[in-house]
Amino acid sequence: MRRSVTTPRRAAVPVASAALLLPLVGAAPAPAPHPAPSLQSAFADAAAEYGVPRSVLLGVSYLQSRWDAHAGAPSVTGGYGPMHLTDARTALAGAVHHSEGAEDARGDQARPALVPEERIGSAGEVPARLRTLPRAAELTGLSAERLRTDPAANVAGGAALLAAAQRRLGAPPSADPADWYGAVALFSGADDRATAAAYADEVYSVLRTGGERVTDTGQRVALAARPELTPDTGTLADAGLRAPAAGGTECPASVSCEWIPAPYEEFGDGDYGNHDLGDRPGSQSIDYIVVHDTEGAWEGVLDLVQDPTYVSWNYSLRSTDGHIAQHLKAKDVGWHAGNWYVNAKSIGLEHEGFLANPDAWYTEAMYRSSARLVKYLARRYGIPLDRQHILGHDTVPGPTAATIRNMHTDPGPYWDWRHYFELLGRPLVPTAGKHGGLVTIRPDYATHQPSYTGCTTAGQSCAPHGSSAVRLYSGPGESYPLIKDIGLGITPTTGVNDLSSRVSTGQRFAVAGRDGDWTSIWYLGQRAWFHNPAKAPTAVPAKGLVVRAKEGVESVPVYGRAYPEASAYPEGVPVQPVSPLPYQLLAGQRYVVGDRVPGQYYYAVTFDEATHRVVTGEDLYYEIQFGHRVAFVRAADVEVVSSAR
């Protein structure tokens, strides 16, 4: 169900600069008798040809792709090139990730496992926002293939679409960027006014701040700042777009958000769906935000989350324009992470991607909208902005030993965590010198391209792509075997969904040793090595608090959930086992510590919310960064010390 585009990358154009925002990719090409125009020139040429202000064209392109061409590969929603021109006619097939594999979305042993059968939501007709490339072909006379693969042609197609949108509004061509607000809003493809306006607001924010970076083809593109620019928002008034159903959504004012509720209703003998009513944060704290990738189409995903027999999450985010749909109030508990302890204390965000293509790319519009939402939720519920609280679905631990191998792996190694944390206002910077005792994983996303297999066919190589993940070995060199995860019980591979031997950007680990260009960390009870050369580091120094086994203790059990001791359960609430995972924190090892939390279990197995209870014990736990996934240890078994040496 996965498709990969393997169009070769264009060679980089040599650029001399001391202040590049992103490093160059690839080698400089041999001189050509007729060199292609630069991308900066392509924006100027297209702007002149179609009567669109160059700054508007640059601003729209930045919000779509950050001016990258992605070697002709499509985004997760079938968008191509710097302007993200969409052609999704053949990309509607694909199961949503909650219907793939054997993960129990609830992860609650007190009731039967909830493993949805593979299903695809009814996507219906392909919406206009996913057919902009064919429309651009009509307007420009350029072939669809050229619009996909030639960045200059792609920019021309985007300019033609903007000019057509201006004509649709009955507005004359204008050299003033302020006059193009309505056309920019329509370019988003949104069918409601709030989403179109939020998209245009984001573009004009880009225009006011300006920017400069080197693209994935090695070309410098710059946009001069216009801090005084105030767009004429009235130009959107006659576009005829609908008003979304706000429904008391819990979203920041800076995004477009509508209320599409998940159902809480009975549909059989004791069966109800697709979430549990709660009283958070009054009954229990909200400690985590979980980032998912739908691997399904927007319309189909919305169809499924409204199915009481399916699963649920709090928010869905659309790729093309960053639009958000909220399905659950924050007080209620969704069934999305595969670990009931995490579900009960988290908010789940699903990011659209119906190509289900692990080496496809995400739009800047969706990254920005997601970051705005996460910042809002973090402020509201006191959630720290770090990788032990902003989790990927792939970093949620299996609640028991038997569930480890079925846990999901989205959003995967191609989610740009470094850029995401920059948008969150928490850039991943060094926080210590060489004696800090920790490292924060932070490869350069664009140039760090480890090989993966299995994006389309098992064993076959994936297309080259930037990655947030760093591979781990059992010794200081690639000739050593990959580090093994005993919980998975498999020989580790370079498969795109094999988490055995890799760490992710933003995660922090205690340094166990160094050997030349290689650094070792404590990982799953082992010493794991990764390549970390000084000239191209994949991690930066850090410091903080770590846990270690108490004096005289040889090994400490590790858990996938922080449940209370048996004596804490009241009558009528069955005791949930505190079952360790098949790992040990051994004497002499150190792991980065997150929260200190009480053992807690949310009992909610019936439709009647009057029976729901939050059980809180006396035992305390520490959340730790134990492997690729987080884990928990009992506070009584460990001591907390500084990482500094």
N, C-alpha and C positions, 0 to 999 in steps of 0.2 A: 504493500500500500504506500510505499515511499518512492519518490522519484528524485533523481539527482541530475543536475545539468553540469556537464563537464567541459564547457567551453573554455579553452585555455585563457589564462590571464594575459592581458596586454602588457607588454614590457613597459617598465617605468620610464618616464621622461626625466632626464637629469635636471635637478633643481639645486641651486646653491643657496643655502640659507642657514642662519645661525639660530633661527627661532621658529622651527617647524612645529606645528601643533601635533602632528602625527609623523612617524618616521616613514621613509620611502619604502616601497615594496618592489622587489625584483631588481634586475640589473638594467643599466642604461642600454638602449638599443644601438645598433650600428647606424651611422648616418644614412638617411634616406633621401633620394633625389627630390621627392615631393612629400615632405613631412605633413602629417595631419595637423590641422589647427589645434591650438591648445583649448582646453575646456573653458578657460576664462574667455577666450575669443569666441568660442561657440555660443556662450551666453550673450555676448555683445551682438553677434551676427543675428541670432534668433530674435533678440529684442528689437533690432532694427527692422528685420523683415516683417514681423507681425505687429509692430507698434506697441509692444509691451515694455514698460520700464525695466531696464536691466536689473535693478535692485529687487524688483518684485519677483522676477524670474529666479534670481539667485536665492531669495528668501524662501520661496515655495520649494525649490529643489533641496535646500538645506533641511527643511522640515521633513521632506520625504526620505532622503537618503544620505544627508550630510555630504552631498555632491559626489558620492561614490558610484561607480558603474557596476561593481560586483561581477566583472568579467562576463556580463550577459546572463548571469544566473538570476532566477526569479526570487522575489521575496516570499515570505510564507503565505502571502495572498496573491501570488501570481503577478507581482509588479516588477517592472524592468527598468534599469537605468537610473540616471540621476534624478529624473522626474517621476519615477515610480509609475510608469504607464502600465495599466493592468490589462491582462488578457487571461482570464480565468476560465475560459470555456471548457477546457479539458481537465480541470483540476478540482472537480467537486467530489470525487470519491475519496473516502478515507474515514476510518473509524475514529471517533473521539477517544482520547487517551484513557478515559475512565472505563472504556469498554475493551481495552486491550490488556492481555495478561490475566493474572489471577490475584491482583491486589484487592483486598477487602477495603473498600473506600472508607468504611466506618472505623474498622480496626478495633472493634469492641467485642471482647470475648463473652460478654454477658448476653449476646444475641447472635443469631445465625449470621454467617459471613454474607456481606452484600457485594457480590461480584457480578456486575451487569453483563448480560450477553452483548457480543459485538453488535453495535448498531450505528447507524448513520442518521442524523437528523434530516428531516425533509427540507432540503435547501431551496427547492423550487427553482424559479427562473433566476438566472444569473443577474444580479442587480447592476445598474448602470455604473456604479463606482468600481466594479470589477471588469469593465469593458472599455476603459479609456484608450487603450492602445489601438484597437480597431477604429475608434472614432478619430484618433490622431492621424491614422493612415488615410482616412477619407479627407481630412482637412488639408493635409500636406502633400498627398500624392506619393509619399514614401512607402516602401513595403513594410509589412509587419516585421519581417526578419531584420531589416535594417534598423527599425525603431527599437528592437530588442537589443541589438548588439553594437550599434554605433552610438556612442555617447552624444556626439554632436547632433545626430539626427533625433535622438531621444529628447534633447533639449528643445529642438525645433518643434517637435510634436507637443511638448508641454506648453510652449509659447502659443502655438495655434489653438490649443484648448483654452488657455486663458483669454485670448482675443475673442474666441467664440462665446465664452461666458460673458464677456463685457458687452458683446452685441446682444446676447439674450436679455440682458438687463436694460437694453435700450440706451446704454451709456456710450458716449463718443470715445474714441481713442484719446489717451491723455499721457503726457510725459510726467505727470505728477503721480508718484506712488500712492498718495493719499486717496486718489480717485478709484483705486482698483480693489478696495476692500470687498465689495460684493462679488467680483469675479474670482478673487482668491477663495472666498467662502464657497462658491459653487465648485471650484476646482476640487475641493475635498471629496465631492461625490456624495456628501451627506444628504439625506432626504428630510432632515428637520432643521429648523432655523438655529436652534441652540448649538447643535454640533457644528454646523457650518460656521457660525460666528466664533465659537471657541477655537476652531482650526485657524480662522483668519486672524484672531487675536494673537495666537502663537506665532504665526508668520510675521506679523508686525512687531512682535517682541524681538524676533530675530533681526528685523530690519533696524530697529532702534539700537540694539547692542552691537550689530555687525559681527564680523568674525573672519578668521583666516585659518586654513588648514591645508595639509597635503593629502590628496585623495588616494584611493587604493591603486591608482595607476601612476602615482608619483608626481601628480601635477598640483601646483599651488593654485588655490582659488581663494579670492578675497572679496569681502563685502564690506564696504565702508559703513561705519555707524551713522545713523540718523537719529540721535536721541530726541530731537524735537518733533519727529514725525507723528502726526495725529491723523489717522484715517477717517474718511467720511463713512461712518457705519450705516448711514441712511441708505446707501446704495444697495443694501441687501433687502430693503423693505418690500420690493415688488417681485421677489424671486419665487413666491408661491410655495414656500417650504412649510411643512407641518410643525406643530408645537409638540415636543415630546412630553410624556407623562412623568412629571417630576416625582409625585407620590411621596414626598417627604424623604427624598434620598439623602444619604449621609456621604456627601462629596464636597470637596472644596469648590468655591465659586469660580475658580479659574478653569474648570473643566466642564464638558457637557456630560450630563448624567441623567438617565431615566430609570424609572422603577418598573421592572419586569419581574414580578414576584415568583419565587419557587413555591410550590403548593405544600401546605400542611393540611393533609386530609386523609381520612381512612379510606382504604380501597379493598379491604378484605378482612379475614379473620385475624385480627391483631396486627395487620400490616398497615403502615402509614408511611407517608413520605413528604418530602425527601430530606428532612432535616429534623432537628429537635429545637423546641422553643426553650429559651433560656432567659437569664436575667443578668447578663454580663454588662459591665464589669462589676456590678454589685455582688453577684454570687461568687464569681471567681474572676481573676484578672485575665486580660487579653495580652499575651506575651509575645506572640509571633504573627508574622505575615508570611504566607506561603505563596510563592510565585510558581504558577503552572503555565504550561503551553497546551492549548486545547487539542492541537492537531486535528481540528475539525472546522468546518465553515461557520461563520457568524450566525447565519440564520438557522442552521442545523443545531448548533450548540444551544441557542436560545430555545429551540423546540424541545431539546432534551432536558434542560434544567427546569422546564415547566411540567415535566412528566413526574407524577408522584411515585412511580416505581423506579425512578432512576436515582442519581446522586445529586449533590448540590454544592454550591460554593457561594461566596458573598458577592463577587463582582466579576463581570466579563469585560474585556477591553478589546476594541476593534482595531485592526492593524492599519487600515487605510487612513483613518483620521483621528484615532485615539479616543473615539466615543466610548463611554462607559455605561453599562447596564448593571444596576444593583438588583440582586435577587433575594438576599437575606439582610435583615437588620443586624448590626454588629452584636446585639444582645443574644442572638440566636446562633446555634451551632450547626455548621454545615458538615456534610459527609464528603470529604475530598482528599484528605492527606494520608489515609491508610493507617493512621495511628490515633486511637481515640483520645489519648492524653493530649496530643498536639491539636487534634480537631477541636477539643473542648476549650482550648486556650489560644485559638488562632483565627485569623481572617484569611480566606482563600481568594486569590486573584487568578483568573484564567485569561491568558493572552491568546488572541486568535492566531491560527495558523493552519489553514485547511490543506495546504500541500503536504502536511505531515513530513516535511523535509528537514532533517536535522542540520543539513548544511545550507539551508536557505537563510535569508536575512530578515531582520525585524526593522520596521520603519522607525524613524526618529519621532514621528508623531505619537506612536504607541509608547515608546520609551518615556517620552516627556509626560504624557498623560498619566502613565503608571507611576512615575516618580512623584508627580503632584499629589496623586491619591495616597501613596504610601507616606509621604511627608505629613499629610493631613491626618491620617490615621495614627501615625506614630506620635504626633503631638497630642492628639485627643486621648490616647490610651497609655501614654508613657512608655512606648516601645522603643528601645534603643535601636539606632540605625547602624547595625553591624550584622555580620554573617551568621551570628548565633541567634539572631532574632528575625532577620529578614532571610527566610529560608527558601531555597528551591525545593520543589517536591522531591528532588533527588537527594536532598540532605536531611529529610525526615527519616528517623530511624525506624526499622522494623520493631513493632512492640514486643514481639517474642522471637525466639530463635527460629521457629517454624515459618515466620513471615518474611525473613530477611530477603530471600531470593526473589520474592514476588513484588517487592517494593518498586515503585516507578522511578524513572530516570529523567523526567522533564524538569526544567526547560533545556537541560543538556549542555554540552560543552561549548555551544555556539552562542549562548546568551551572553551579552557583553556586560558582565558585572562591573568592570572598572568604569565604563561610561555611565552605567546606571547609578553607581554611587557618587559619581561627579554630579549627576542631575539631582541626586538626593541631598546635595550640599555636604557630603561626607567623603571627599576624595581620599583614596587610599594612599596615604603618604607615609614615609618613614617616621616612626615615633621614638627611635632610639639610635644609639651608635652600635658599634660592632659587639658590644658586651650586653646588649639588651636581653639576650637569651631567647627571643622569639623572632619569627619571620612572618610577615604578611604576604601571602601569595599574590603576585601582581605582575604577570607577564604583559608585554606589549601586545594588545589584542590583534592588531592588524598584521604584525610580522610574525607572531608566534603561531605556527601552523603545524602542530603535531599531526601525524598521519592517523586516520581512523578508517575502519572498515564497517561494512554493513548498513550504510545509509539506504541502499536500495536492495542489494542482494548480499546475503551472508558471505563474508570473506572477501568481497570486492572492495577496492579502495574508494573512499569518499572523495569528492572534489576538494582541492586545497581550499582552506578557509581559515580565517582568524579564529582563535579559540581562547576561552577563559581558563581552560584546564591545563594542568601540568602533570606529566606522567612520572610515576614513581618506580624505582628499581630496588632490588635487594642489595645492591652494592654501588660504588661510585663509578658507574659507566653503563652504557647501553648494552654491553655484552653480558651483564648480569641479568638474571630472570626478573620479570616484573614482580612487584610485591604482591603477595597473595592475601585475599580476604577469606579467612577460614569460615566465616558465616555464610558466604555464597557457595562454598564447596565446589568451586570450579577452577580449572586452570585459567589464570588471567589472560586476557587477549587485548587487542587494540580496538575491539568492537565499540562502536559509538555509544552503545547502551551498557557497556561493561564498566562498572564503577570500581572494580577491584583495586585498581592501582593508579588512582589519580586524585589530585586535590584541585580546589577551585579558587578562583580569584576572590580575594577578600578574606578567605579563611586564614586563621593564625595557628601556628604550631610551635612547640618548643624545639629549639635546636638541639640535636643529639650529637652532631659532629660535623666536621668539614674535611674535604680532601680535594685540594686544587679548586677546580670549577664546580665541584659538587658539594651540596649541602644535604645533611641527613636530619630528619625530624622523627619524633615519636608519633607512630601512626598504627592504630589497631593493635597495640601491644608489641610493635616491632620497630626496628630502626629502618626507615625508608629513605631512599636517596633520590634527589632530583638535580637536574643540570641547572646551575645558577651562576653563569660566568659573569665576571665583573663588568664586561663591556656590554652585555645584553642580559641583565639580571631578570630572573623570573620571580624574585621575591625581594622585599625590602625589610630592613631591620625594624623590630618592634620590641616593646616591653609591656609587661602587665602581670596579672596574677595567674598562677598555675596551681594545680592540685598534684599531690604526690601521695603515695601510700604512707600511712603513719609509721613511725619508727617501729621496727620489729615485725611489720606486716609484709609478707612476701608477695601477696597478690590480692587484688580488690575486684569484686564482681562489678560488671558493667551492665546497665539496664537500658532498655529502649523506651521506658516510660517511668515517671515518678509517681508510683501508686502508694497509698497509705498502708501502714501495717494492719494486720488482720483485726486487732483489737479496736480499731477506729471505726469499723463499720457498725451502724445501728441495726436493730432488728428490722428485717424486711428488705435489707439491701445485701445481696450476696457478696461474699468476700471475693475480691479479685486477686489472683496470685501475683506476688512480686517475683516474677521469673527473670533470672539473669540471661543475658545474651551469651553466646559462646566465645566471649573475649575476656581478657584479664588485663587490668592495669597493674603492671609488675613493679616491684621495688626498683627504684632508680629512675623510673620514667616520669615524665611531666606532661601535663596536658592543660591547654588554655581553659580557664574557667569562665563561665558565663554567670547565670543567675543562681542564687541560693533560694530554693523553693521548697515548700512543704509538700509532702506526699498528698496527692489529691485525685479524686475520682468523681466524675459526673455520672450519676445513675439516671438514665433516661431511656427506658426500654418500652414504655407504653405511650399511647397517644395522649393520655390524660396528664397534663403537665403538673397536676397536683401531686403526682407520685415522684416527680423528679427531685433528686437530692444531690447536693455537693458534699462529698465526704472528705474531710481534711484530717490528716493524721498528725502525729507528733514527730515522726521521722522527717528529717530534712535531706534534701538532695542538692547536688551541684550539677548543672548542665555543663558538659565539656565538649570541646571539639576533638573527638576521638579518632575519627577517620574521615572519609568523605562525608559521612553523615554525623550529626551530633549524637550524643548519648548522655546518660546520667550515672552518677555514682552517689552512694549514700555518704552524707557529710560525716557520719561517725567513722567511716573507714579511711578518710583522707585528711590531709592538712593543706591549708592554703598558704603559699609562700610567694615571694616576688620572683619573677623570672630573671632579674638582673644578676649578672655573674661578676 
